[in-house]
Amino acid sequence: MDKTTFTTPLGEACLVTLTNASGASVTLSTLGAGIVAVNVPDAAGRLADVVLGYARPADYLADGPCAGKVPGRYANRIARGHFEIDGRGFELAVNNGPNALHGGPTGFQNRLWRLVETDADHVIMDYTSADSEEGYPGKLTVRATYTWTDDNTLRLDLEAVTDAPTVVNLTNHAYWNLAGHDAGSVLDHTLKLRASKWLPTDDTLIPLPGAPAPVAGTPMDFTSAKPLGRDIKADFAALVYGKGYDNCWVVDGYENGELKAVARLCDPASGRTLEVRSTQPGVQVYTGNWLKGSPEGKGGAVYDDYCAVAIECQHFPDAPNRPDYPSTRLNPGETFRETIEFSFGAV
């Protein structure tokens, strides 16, 4: 375990690197509880960093892509920045078209988290969000525990407690390129999702009324592995709205608290694979459609659109306004608990 500090406008932040028995490593940041590097082997044993990140650690503050960080208090979108709890309305900052996105301009991704504990294989961080911060009710304390195993699995356990009824949706927003963070387009990567339904949206990416739609016969079908780029330019409303994939799929067989296989990403050139497991009901897949113009990448890399893919396990967008969706409400005396696992391999 190696720890360094860096300066941000918010104060001193920490970078912690965990290295396992094989020499594979991850680097984590207390700025936004972020993943800033993941070095894992290809089929020939060669290590490469497979997560997008910036040359200057402070550039993670207020970056548009939310690279590698934990957005909150509510990841994804809430329609018109409005929701109600027990008949009382709450207004949020509108920062994505007409909607609230990722908890607002100063969401959890743009806060310094407290480094609680470090060890050879794990890092624990927490953050306390004040009542009414970004418009959300209740004082919320959230904890992120990252664990790095000898079999190259990065596990993220997320917990939160509140002193008043509120809404919570937490994920990690890492962008993956299994050929290496600086290797260019990922549209030749293949993706398989354990998801036979998805959530159609309006042109602001808010889910439409009604039940989830079957993926069968549409470009949204990843029930069998296919290249990300195969259908990305199809004349299909969802792909036109987002200039690519930026949509939420419904995880098949979801059961509250049960860890399920969600996704499998593969780079045919390097042979690297990424298996994603989660306890959450949805997975937002975003093909980096607007990455052009990102801060300078690690090693001077220039990131362009479609040079990485985010696989964000989470609850559904706009769930606070959708009683037909799994609830994102958290009450005093309850604990929000969700897990995401990223397991790296090679074929």
C-alpha atoms as a printed R data frame, in Angstrom:
    type eleno elety resid chain resno       x       y       z
1   ATOM     1    CA   MET     A     1   0.000   0.000   0.000
2   ATOM     2    CA   ASP     A     2   1.322   3.408  -1.024
3   ATOM     3    CA   LYS     A     3  -0.186   6.760  -0.061
4   ATOM     4    CA   THR     A     4   0.502  10.242  -1.427
5   ATOM     5    CA   THR     A     5  -1.259  13.588  -1.144
6   ATOM     6    CA   PHE     A     6  -2.138  16.303  -3.638
7   ATOM     7    CA   THR     A     7  -3.632  19.759  -3.407
8   ATOM     8    CA   THR     A     8  -7.093  20.742  -4.623
9   ATOM     9    CA   PRO     A     9  -9.147  23.923  -4.194
10  ATOM    10    CA   LEU     A    10 -11.025  21.984  -1.506
11  ATOM    11    CA   GLY     A    11  -7.886  21.082   0.440
12  ATOM    12    CA   GLU     A    12  -5.470  18.172   0.632
13  ATOM    13    CA   ALA     A    13  -6.586  14.918  -0.969
14  ATOM    14    CA   CYS     A    14  -5.040  11.446  -0.861
15  ATOM    15    CA   LEU     A    15  -4.138   8.875  -3.479
16  ATOM    16    CA   VAL     A    16  -3.835   5.296  -2.219
17  ATOM    17    CA   THR     A    17  -2.390   2.481  -4.344
18  ATOM    18    CA   LEU     A    18  -3.137  -1.154  -3.496
19  ATOM    19    CA   THR     A    19  -0.973  -3.839  -5.115
20  ATOM    20    CA   ASN     A    20  -1.869  -7.513  -4.948
21  ATOM    21    CA   ALA     A    21   0.359 -10.595  -4.868
22  ATOM    22    CA   SER     A    22   0.607 -10.743  -8.679
23  ATOM    23    CA   GLY     A    23   1.661  -7.088  -9.017
24  ATOM    24    CA   ALA     A    24  -1.668  -5.847 -10.382
25  ATOM    25    CA   SER     A    25  -2.742  -2.604  -8.734
26  ATOM    26    CA   VAL     A    26  -5.478  -0.037  -8.269
27  ATOM    27    CA   THR     A    27  -5.143   3.615  -7.269
28  ATOM    28    CA   LEU     A    28  -7.975   5.319  -5.400
29  ATOM    29    CA   SER     A    29  -8.579   8.983  -4.584
30  ATOM    30    CA   THR     A    30 -10.379  10.715  -1.739
31  ATOM    31    CA   LEU     A    31 -11.540  13.324  -4.257
32  ATOM    32    CA   GLY     A    32 -14.944  11.921  -5.145
33  ATOM    33    CA   ALA     A    33 -14.040   8.475  -3.760
34  ATOM    34    CA   GLY     A    34 -12.599   7.813  -7.192
35  ATOM    35    CA   ILE     A    35 -10.840   5.051  -9.087
36  ATOM    36    CA   VAL     A    36  -7.938   6.717 -10.911
37  ATOM    37    CA   ALA     A    37  -5.886   3.727 -12.132
38  ATOM    38    CA   VAL     A    38  -6.334  -0.036 -12.567
39  ATOM    39    CA   ASN     A    39  -3.295  -1.936 -13.837
40  ATOM    40    CA   VAL     A    40  -4.142  -5.497 -14.861
41  ATOM    41    CA   PRO     A    41  -2.546  -8.098 -17.183
42  ATOM    42    CA   ASP     A    42  -3.547  -9.042 -20.719
43  ATOM    43    CA   ALA     A    43  -3.494 -12.579 -22.105
44  ATOM    44    CA   ALA     A    44   0.322 -12.423 -22.337
45  ATOM    45    CA   GLY     A    45   0.700 -11.100 -18.786
46  ATOM    46    CA   ARG     A    46   1.483  -7.517 -19.811
47  ATOM    47    CA   LEU     A    47   0.126  -4.907 -17.397
48  ATOM    48    CA   ALA     A    48  -1.773  -1.863 -18.631
49  ATOM    49    CA   ASP     A    49  -3.908   0.797 -16.979
50  ATOM    50    CA   VAL     A    50  -7.475   0.204 -18.188
51  ATOM    51    CA   VAL     A    51  -9.388   3.094 -16.587
52  ATOM    52    CA   LEU     A    52  -9.551   6.651 -17.925
53  ATOM    53    CA   GLY     A    53  -7.958   9.287 -15.731
54  ATOM    54    CA   TYR     A    54  -6.221  12.626 -15.767
55  ATOM    55    CA   ALA     A    55  -2.600  13.743 -15.742
56  ATOM    56    CA   ARG     A    56  -3.288  16.185 -12.891
57  ATOM    57    CA   PRO     A    57  -5.172  14.702  -9.924
58  ATOM    58    CA   ALA     A    58  -6.893  18.024  -9.192
59  ATOM    59    CA   ASP     A    59  -8.542  17.908 -12.655
60  ATOM    60    CA   TYR     A    60 -10.978  15.356 -11.249
61  ATOM    61    CA   LEU     A    61 -12.718  18.245  -9.473
62  ATOM    62    CA   ALA     A    62 -15.845  19.341 -11.400
63  ATOM    63    CA   ASP     A    63 -14.912  17.382 -14.544
64  ATOM    64    CA   GLY     A    64 -17.792  16.843 -16.942
65  ATOM    65    CA   PRO     A    65 -17.273  13.075 -17.373
66  ATOM    66    CA   CYS     A    66 -17.314  12.367 -13.595
67  ATOM    67    CA   ALA     A    67 -14.407  10.032 -14.324
68  ATOM    68    CA   GLY     A    68 -14.018   7.144 -11.882
69  ATOM    69    CA   LYS     A    69 -15.903   8.816  -9.062
70  ATOM    70    CA   VAL     A    70 -18.944   8.092  -6.860
71  ATOM    71    CA   PRO     A    71 -21.753  10.499  -7.821
72  ATOM    72    CA   GLY     A    72 -24.461  11.331  -5.310
73  ATOM    73    CA   ARG     A    73 -26.615  11.893  -3.421
74  ATOM    74    CA   TYR     A    74 -28.538  10.604  -6.439
75  ATOM    75    CA   ALA     A    75 -26.626   9.152  -9.386
76  ATOM    76    CA   ASN     A    76 -28.251   9.601 -12.797
77  ATOM    77    CA   ARG     A    77 -31.229  11.876 -13.490
78  ATOM    78    CA   ILE     A    78 -34.243  13.150 -11.576
79  ATOM    79    CA   ALA     A    79 -36.870  14.726 -13.822
80  ATOM    80    CA   ARG     A    80 -37.101  18.508 -13.613
81  ATOM    81    CA   GLY     A    81 -35.027  18.419 -10.425
82  ATOM    82    CA   HIS     A    82 -38.122  17.712  -8.344
83  ATOM    83    CA   PHE     A    83 -39.398  14.917  -6.109
84  ATOM    84    CA   GLU     A    84 -41.659  14.539  -3.105
85  ATOM    85    CA   ILE     A    85 -41.440  12.657   0.180
86  ATOM    86    CA   ASP     A    86 -44.622  12.283   2.237
87  ATOM    87    CA   GLY     A    87 -46.255  15.129   0.329
88  ATOM    88    CA   ARG     A    88 -43.384  17.592   0.770
89  ATOM    89    CA   GLY     A    89 -41.665  18.775  -2.396
90  ATOM    90    CA   PHE     A    90 -37.909  19.166  -2.833
91  ATOM    91    CA   GLU     A    91 -36.188  21.203  -5.533
92  ATOM    92    CA   LEU     A    92 -32.736  20.311  -6.851
93  ATOM    93    CA   ALA     A    93 -30.303  22.123  -9.096
94  ATOM    94    CA   VAL     A    94 -31.119  21.555 -12.766
95  ATOM    95    CA   ASN     A    95 -27.732  20.769 -14.317
96  ATOM    96    CA   ASN     A    96 -28.473  18.479 -17.278
97  ATOM    97    CA   GLY     A    97 -30.951  19.997 -19.681
98  ATOM    98    CA   PRO     A    98 -34.171  20.306 -17.675
99  ATOM    99    CA   ASN     A    99 -33.131  17.644 -15.159
100 ATOM   100    CA   ALA     A   100 -30.961  17.104 -12.093
101 ATOM   101    CA   LEU     A   101 -27.945  14.844 -12.695
102 ATOM   102    CA   HIS     A   102 -25.568  13.055 -10.292
103 ATOM   103    CA   GLY     A   103 -26.622  14.987  -7.197
104 ATOM   104    CA   GLY     A   104 -25.997  18.432  -8.663
105 ATOM   105    CA   PRO     A   105 -22.972  20.617  -9.422
106 ATOM   106    CA   THR     A   106 -21.395  19.884  -6.037
107 ATOM   107    CA   GLY     A   107 -22.462  16.281  -5.743
108 ATOM   108    CA   PHE     A   108 -20.442  13.671  -3.879
109 ATOM   109    CA   GLN     A   109 -18.122  13.349  -6.895
110 ATOM   110    CA   ASN     A   110 -16.920  16.913  -6.277
111 ATOM   111    CA   ARG     A   111 -16.317  16.595  -2.543
112 ATOM   112    CA   LEU     A   112 -13.336  15.520  -0.499
113 ATOM   113    CA   TRP     A   113 -14.085  12.278   1.294
114 ATOM   114    CA   ARG     A   114 -12.418  11.422   4.608
115 ATOM   115    CA   LEU     A   115  -9.865   8.638   4.581
116 ATOM   116    CA   VAL     A   116 -11.062   6.378   7.394
117 ATOM   117    CA   GLU     A   117  -8.845   3.314   7.045
118 ATOM   118    CA   THR     A   118  -6.193   1.862   4.772
119 ATOM   119    CA   ASP     A   119  -4.695  -1.607   4.730
120 ATOM   120    CA   ALA     A   120  -2.831  -3.817   2.278
121 ATOM   121    CA   ASP     A   121  -6.025  -4.830   0.483
122 ATOM   122    CA   HIS     A   122  -8.647  -2.180   1.225
123 ATOM   123    CA   VAL     A   123  -9.432   1.498   1.610
124 ATOM   124    CA   ILE     A   124 -12.396   2.975   3.486
125 ATOM   125    CA   MET     A   125 -13.622   6.538   2.883
126 ATOM   126    CA   ASP     A   126 -16.662   8.409   4.113
127 ATOM   127    CA   TYR     A   127 -18.479  11.663   3.506
128 ATOM   128    CA   THR     A   128 -21.209  13.437   5.471
129 ATOM   129    CA   SER     A   129 -23.718  15.400   3.425
130 ATOM   130    CA   ALA     A   130 -25.508  18.105   5.393
131 ATOM   131    CA   ASP     A   131 -29.276  18.401   5.527
132 ATOM   132    CA   SER     A   132 -30.440  20.396   2.463
133 ATOM   133    CA   GLU     A   133 -27.089  20.044   0.680
134 ATOM   134    CA   GLU     A   134 -27.938  20.391  -3.022
135 ATOM   135    CA   GLY     A   135 -31.601  20.431  -1.957
136 ATOM   136    CA   TYR     A   136 -31.759  16.915  -0.526
137 ATOM   137    CA   PRO     A   137 -33.384  16.364   2.867
138 ATOM   138    CA   GLY     A   138 -31.628  14.809   5.833
139 ATOM   139    CA   LYS     A   139 -28.057  14.581   7.038
140 ATOM   140    CA   LEU     A   140 -26.622  11.619   5.139
141 ATOM   141    CA   THR     A   141 -23.390   9.814   6.002
142 ATOM   142    CA   VAL     A   142 -22.059   7.606   3.219
143 ATOM   143    CA   ARG     A   143 -19.171   5.135   3.314
144 ATOM   144    CA   ALA     A   144 -17.258   3.572   0.416
145 ATOM   145    CA   THR     A   145 -15.089   0.499   1.017
146 ATOM   146    CA   TYR     A   146 -12.820  -0.576  -1.847
147 ATOM   147    CA   THR     A   147 -11.222  -4.027  -1.617
148 ATOM   148    CA   TRP     A   148  -8.581  -5.299  -4.075
149 ATOM   149    CA   THR     A   149  -8.099  -9.062  -4.159
150 ATOM   150    CA   ASP     A   150  -5.343 -11.353  -5.370
151 ATOM   151    CA   ASP     A   151  -7.630 -12.590  -8.170
152 ATOM   152    CA   ASN     A   152  -7.887  -9.041  -9.592
153 ATOM   153    CA   THR     A   153 -11.360  -8.209  -8.297
154 ATOM   154    CA   LEU     A   154 -12.096  -4.666  -7.193
155 ATOM   155    CA   ARG     A   155 -15.066  -4.704  -4.837
156 ATOM   156    CA   LEU     A   156 -16.936  -1.547  -3.855
157 ATOM   157    CA   ASP     A   157 -19.270  -1.695  -0.854
158 ATOM   158    CA   LEU     A   158 -21.461   1.391  -0.453
159 ATOM   159    CA   GLU     A   159 -23.350   2.216   2.736
160 ATOM   160    CA   ALA     A   160 -25.390   5.218   3.876
161 ATOM   161    CA   VAL     A   161 -27.488   6.277   6.871
162 ATOM   162    CA   THR     A   162 -29.727   9.309   7.316
163 ATOM   163    CA   ASP     A   163 -31.431  11.259  10.111
164 ATOM   164    CA   ALA     A   164 -34.497  12.128   7.974
165 ATOM   165    CA   PRO     A   165 -36.301  10.462   5.056
166 ATOM   166    CA   THR     A   166 -34.346  11.045   1.851
167 ATOM   167    CA   VAL     A   167 -33.475   9.424  -1.489
168 ATOM   168    CA   VAL     A   168 -30.160   7.741  -2.321
169 ATOM   169    CA   ASN     A   169 -28.707   6.227  -5.479
170 ATOM   170    CA   LEU     A   170 -24.963   5.484  -5.542
171 ATOM   171    CA   THR     A   171 -22.672   3.934  -8.147
172 ATOM   172    CA   ASN     A   172 -19.167   4.247  -9.535
173 ATOM   173    CA   HIS     A   173 -18.589   6.111 -12.806
174 ATOM   174    CA   ALA     A   174 -15.320   4.552 -14.013
175 ATOM   175    CA   TYR     A   175 -14.672   4.498 -17.756
176 ATOM   176    CA   TRP     A   176 -13.098   1.294 -19.027
177 ATOM   177    CA   ASN     A   177 -10.864   0.638 -22.027
178 ATOM   178    CA   LEU     A   178  -9.489  -2.866 -21.681
179 ATOM   179    CA   ALA     A   179  -6.859  -2.250 -24.355
180 ATOM   180    CA   GLY     A   180  -5.429   0.520 -22.164
181 ATOM   181    CA   HIS     A   181  -6.780   3.899 -21.176
182 ATOM   182    CA   ASP     A   182  -4.919   5.577 -24.063
183 ATOM   183    CA   ALA     A   183  -5.713   2.980 -26.746
184 ATOM   184    CA   GLY     A   184  -8.492   4.828 -28.583
185 ATOM   185    CA   SER     A   185 -11.975   3.621 -29.465
186 ATOM   186    CA   VAL     A   186 -13.717   0.854 -27.511
187 ATOM   187    CA   LEU     A   187 -16.361   0.267 -30.163
188 ATOM   188    CA   ASP     A   188 -14.718  -3.081 -30.991
189 ATOM   189    CA   HIS     A   189 -15.049  -4.248 -27.370
190 ATOM   190    CA   THR     A   190 -17.809  -6.819 -26.977
191 ATOM   191    CA   LEU     A   191 -20.442  -6.454 -24.271
192 ATOM   192    CA   LYS     A   192 -22.913  -8.935 -22.853
193 ATOM   193    CA   LEU     A   193 -25.611  -7.846 -20.398
194 ATOM   194    CA   ARG     A   194 -27.777  -9.978 -18.167
195 ATOM   195    CA   ALA     A   195 -30.707  -7.793 -19.125
196 ATOM   196    CA   SER     A   196 -33.617  -8.663 -21.397
197 ATOM   197    CA   LYS     A   197 -35.406  -5.345 -20.759
198 ATOM   198    CA   TRP     A   198 -34.428  -1.684 -20.779
199 ATOM   199    CA   LEU     A   199 -35.954   1.691 -19.922
200 ATOM   200    CA   PRO     A   200 -36.933   3.765 -22.979
201 ATOM   201    CA   THR     A   201 -36.596   7.497 -22.344
202 ATOM   202    CA   ASP     A   202 -37.641  10.863 -23.681
203 ATOM   203    CA   ASP     A   203 -35.082  13.045 -25.430
204 ATOM   204    CA   THR     A   204 -33.778  14.311 -22.056
205 ATOM   205    CA   LEU     A   205 -33.042  10.698 -20.991
206 ATOM   206    CA   ILE     A   206 -35.851  10.501 -18.417
207 ATOM   207    CA   PRO     A   207 -37.665   7.116 -18.513
208 ATOM   208    CA   LEU     A   208 -41.035   7.164 -20.245
209 ATOM   209    CA   PRO     A   209 -44.208   6.110 -18.430
210 ATOM   210    CA   GLY     A   210 -44.965   2.421 -18.532
211 ATOM   211    CA   ALA     A   211 -43.170  -0.862 -18.066
212 ATOM   212    CA   PRO     A   212 -39.616  -1.621 -19.169
213 ATOM   213    CA   ALA     A   213 -39.379  -2.664 -22.822
214 ATOM   214    CA   PRO     A   214 -37.957  -5.908 -24.233
215 ATOM   215    CA   VAL     A   215 -34.564  -5.529 -25.900
216 ATOM   216    CA   ALA     A   216 -35.294  -8.290 -28.429
217 ATOM   217    CA   GLY     A   217 -35.192  -7.069 -32.005
218 ATOM   218    CA   THR     A   218 -33.651  -3.707 -31.096
219 ATOM   219    CA   PRO     A   219 -30.127  -2.237 -30.972
220 ATOM   220    CA   MET     A   220 -30.459  -2.430 -27.163
221 ATOM   221    CA   ASP     A   221 -30.088  -6.211 -27.205
222 ATOM   222    CA   PHE     A   222 -26.849  -7.289 -25.533
223 ATOM   223    CA   THR     A   223 -28.190 -10.596 -24.226
224 ATOM   224    CA   SER     A   224 -25.568 -12.183 -26.504
225 ATOM   225    CA   ALA     A   225 -22.150 -10.582 -26.691
226 ATOM   226    CA   LYS     A   226 -21.740  -8.087 -29.525
227 ATOM   227    CA   PRO     A   227 -19.387  -5.201 -30.343
228 ATOM   228    CA   LEU     A   228 -20.389  -1.889 -28.783
229 ATOM   229    CA   GLY     A   229 -20.144  -0.270 -32.202
230 ATOM   230    CA   ARG     A   230 -22.278  -2.747 -34.143
231 ATOM   231    CA   ASP     A   231 -25.545  -0.830 -33.779
232 ATOM   232    CA   ILE     A   232 -24.420   2.441 -32.230
233 ATOM   233    CA   LYS     A   233 -25.215   4.468 -35.358
234 ATOM   234    CA   ALA     A   234 -28.621   2.847 -35.906
235 ATOM   235    CA   ASP     A   235 -31.606   5.072 -36.622
236 ATOM   236    CA   PHE     A   236 -33.107   4.333 -33.217
237 ATOM   237    CA   ALA     A   237 -34.455   7.054 -30.934
238 ATOM   238    CA   ALA     A   238 -32.396   6.171 -27.841
239 ATOM   239    CA   LEU     A   239 -29.152   6.202 -29.802
240 ATOM   240    CA   VAL     A   240 -30.001   9.476 -31.506
241 ATOM   241    CA   TYR     A   241 -30.854  11.184 -28.188
242 ATOM   242    CA   GLY     A   242 -27.528  10.299 -26.586
243 ATOM   243    CA   LYS     A   243 -25.249  10.125 -29.676
244 ATOM   244    CA   GLY     A   244 -24.684   6.537 -28.631
245 ATOM   245    CA   TYR     A   245 -25.605   4.371 -25.664
246 ATOM   246    CA   ASP     A   246 -26.532   6.211 -22.468
247 ATOM   247    CA   ASN     A   247 -29.325   4.044 -21.162
248 ATOM   248    CA   CYS     A   248 -30.434   1.948 -18.216
249 ATOM   249    CA   TRP     A   249 -31.046  -1.780 -18.516
250 ATOM   250    CA   VAL     A   250 -33.057  -3.870 -16.040
251 ATOM   251    CA   VAL     A   251 -30.979  -6.648 -14.480
252 ATOM   252    CA   ASP     A   252 -32.650 -10.029 -14.985
253 ATOM   253    CA   GLY     A   253 -33.536 -11.854 -11.775
254 ATOM   254    CA   TYR     A   254 -32.871  -8.884  -9.496
255 ATOM   255    CA   GLU     A   255 -33.475  -9.620  -5.823
256 ATOM   256    CA   ASN     A   256 -32.777  -7.048  -3.154
257 ATOM   257    CA   GLY     A   257 -29.332  -7.578  -1.606
258 ATOM   258    CA   GLU     A   258 -28.288 -10.475  -3.853
259 ATOM   259    CA   LEU     A   259 -25.066 -10.164  -5.842
260 ATOM   260    CA   LYS     A   260 -25.809 -10.951  -9.490
261 ATOM   261    CA   ALA     A   261 -23.766 -11.144 -12.670
262 ATOM   262    CA   VAL     A   262 -24.600  -8.026 -14.687
263 ATOM   263    CA   ALA     A   263 -22.140  -7.515 -17.534
264 ATOM   264    CA   ARG     A   264 -19.150  -8.973 -19.343
265 ATOM   265    CA   LEU     A   265 -16.868  -6.714 -21.367
266 ATOM   266    CA   CYS     A   266 -14.095  -8.133 -23.557
267 ATOM   267    CA   ASP     A   267 -11.332  -6.575 -25.652
268 ATOM   268    CA   PRO     A   268 -10.573  -8.998 -28.497
269 ATOM   269    CA   ALA     A   269  -7.129  -7.493 -29.145
270 ATOM   270    CA   SER     A   270  -5.600  -7.790 -25.669
271 ATOM   271    CA   GLY     A   271  -7.802 -10.622 -24.432
272 ATOM   272    CA   ARG     A   272  -8.651  -8.687 -21.254
273 ATOM   273    CA   THR     A   273 -12.095  -9.226 -19.796
274 ATOM   274    CA   LEU     A   274 -14.149  -7.415 -17.193
275 ATOM   275    CA   GLU     A   275 -16.955  -9.158 -15.324
276 ATOM   276    CA   VAL     A   276 -19.309  -6.868 -13.414
277 ATOM   277    CA   ARG     A   277 -21.504  -8.078 -10.563
278 ATOM   278    CA   SER     A   278 -23.886  -6.029  -8.448
279 ATOM   279    CA   THR     A   279 -26.721  -6.070  -5.936
280 ATOM   280    CA   GLN     A   280 -28.515  -3.243  -7.765
281 ATOM   281    CA   PRO     A   281 -31.547  -3.501 -10.104
282 ATOM   282    CA   GLY     A   282 -30.202  -1.508 -13.051
283 ATOM   283    CA   VAL     A   283 -27.089  -0.895 -15.096
284 ATOM   284    CA   GLN     A   284 -26.483   2.316 -17.023
285 ATOM   285    CA   VAL     A   285 -24.186   1.805 -19.994
286 ATOM   286    CA   TYR     A   286 -22.574   4.957 -21.366
287 ATOM   287    CA   THR     A   287 -20.259   4.680 -24.352
288 ATOM   288    CA   GLY     A   288 -18.366   7.918 -23.635
289 ATOM   289    CA   ASN     A   289 -20.317   9.803 -26.283
290 ATOM   290    CA   TRP     A   290 -19.131  13.217 -25.070
291 ATOM   291    CA   LEU     A   291 -15.586  12.549 -23.816
292 ATOM   292    CA   LYS     A   292 -13.935  14.824 -26.377
293 ATOM   293    CA   GLY     A   293 -12.580  17.881 -24.564
294 ATOM   294    CA   SER     A   294 -11.865  16.044 -21.303
295 ATOM   295    CA   PRO     A   295  -8.871  17.222 -19.235
296 ATOM   296    CA   GLU     A   296  -5.474  15.943 -20.353
297 ATOM   297    CA   GLY     A   297  -5.232  12.236 -19.722
298 ATOM   298    CA   LYS     A   298  -2.596  10.269 -17.883
299 ATOM   299    CA   GLY     A   299   0.716  10.289 -19.726
300 ATOM   300    CA   GLY     A   300  -0.527  13.078 -21.978
301 ATOM   301    CA   ALA     A   301  -3.327  10.982 -23.473
302 ATOM   302    CA   VAL     A   302  -6.048  12.802 -25.409
303 ATOM   303    CA   TYR     A   303  -9.460  11.261 -24.858
304 ATOM   304    CA   ASP     A   304 -12.043  11.333 -27.633
305 ATOM   305    CA   ASP     A   305 -15.667  10.285 -27.901
306 ATOM   306    CA   TYR     A   306 -16.179   6.506 -27.604
307 ATOM   307    CA   CYS     A   307 -12.690   5.867 -26.188
308 ATOM   308    CA   ALA     A   308 -14.121   4.161 -23.085
309 ATOM   309    CA   VAL     A   309 -17.345   2.737 -21.679
310 ATOM   310    CA   ALA     A   310 -18.912   3.234 -18.261
311 ATOM   311    CA   ILE     A   311 -20.902   0.354 -16.759
312 ATOM   312    CA   GLU     A   312 -22.745   1.954 -13.850
313 ATOM   313    CA   CYS     A   313 -24.666  -0.437 -11.581
314 ATOM   314    CA   GLN     A   314 -27.384   1.542  -9.839
315 ATOM   315    CA   HIS     A   315 -31.079   2.056  -9.192
316 ATOM   316    CA   PHE     A   316 -33.229   3.423 -11.976
317 ATOM   317    CA   PRO     A   317 -33.163   7.052 -13.113
318 ATOM   318    CA   ASP     A   318 -36.036   9.174 -11.760
319 ATOM   319    CA   ALA     A   319 -37.046   6.436  -9.299
320 ATOM   320    CA   PRO     A   320 -38.090   9.025  -6.637
321 ATOM   321    CA   ASN     A   321 -40.914  10.000  -9.021
322 ATOM   322    CA   ARG     A   322 -41.750   6.438 -10.083
323 ATOM   323    CA   PRO     A   323 -43.557   4.329  -7.479
324 ATOM   324    CA   ASP     A   324 -43.461   1.436  -9.968
325 ATOM   325    CA   TYR     A   325 -39.637   1.279  -9.689
326 ATOM   326    CA   PRO     A   326 -37.601  -0.259  -6.834
327 ATOM   327    CA   SER     A   327 -37.580   2.367  -4.095
328 ATOM   328    CA   THR     A   328 -34.604   4.664  -3.503
329 ATOM   329    CA   ARG     A   329 -36.065   6.052  -0.288
330 ATOM   330    CA   LEU     A   330 -33.929   5.760   2.855
331 ATOM   331    CA   ASN     A   331 -35.447   6.293   6.298
332 ATOM   332    CA   PRO     A   332 -33.820   6.915   9.690
333 ATOM   333    CA   GLY     A   333 -32.872   3.616  11.302
334 ATOM   334    CA   GLU     A   334 -32.266   1.955   7.929
335 ATOM   335    CA   THR     A   335 -28.939   1.393   6.164
336 ATOM   336    CA   PHE     A   336 -28.448   1.679   2.419
337 ATOM   337    CA   ARG     A   337 -26.159  -1.183   1.369
338 ATOM   338    CA   GLU     A   338 -25.134  -2.014  -2.203
339 ATOM   339    CA   THR     A   339 -22.136  -3.791  -3.724
340 ATOM   340    CA   ILE     A   340 -20.414  -3.626  -7.114
341 ATOM   341    CA   GLU     A   341 -17.603  -5.965  -8.181
342 ATOM   342    CA   PHE     A   342 -15.261  -5.454 -11.126
343 ATOM   343    CA   SER     A   343 -13.368  -8.689 -11.863
344 ATOM   344    CA   PHE     A   344 -10.567  -8.600 -14.423
345 ATOM   345    CA   GLY     A   345  -9.293 -11.565 -16.387
346 ATOM   346    CA   ALA     A   346  -7.864 -12.560 -19.766
347 ATOM   347    CA   VAL     A   347  -8.696 -15.105 -22.442
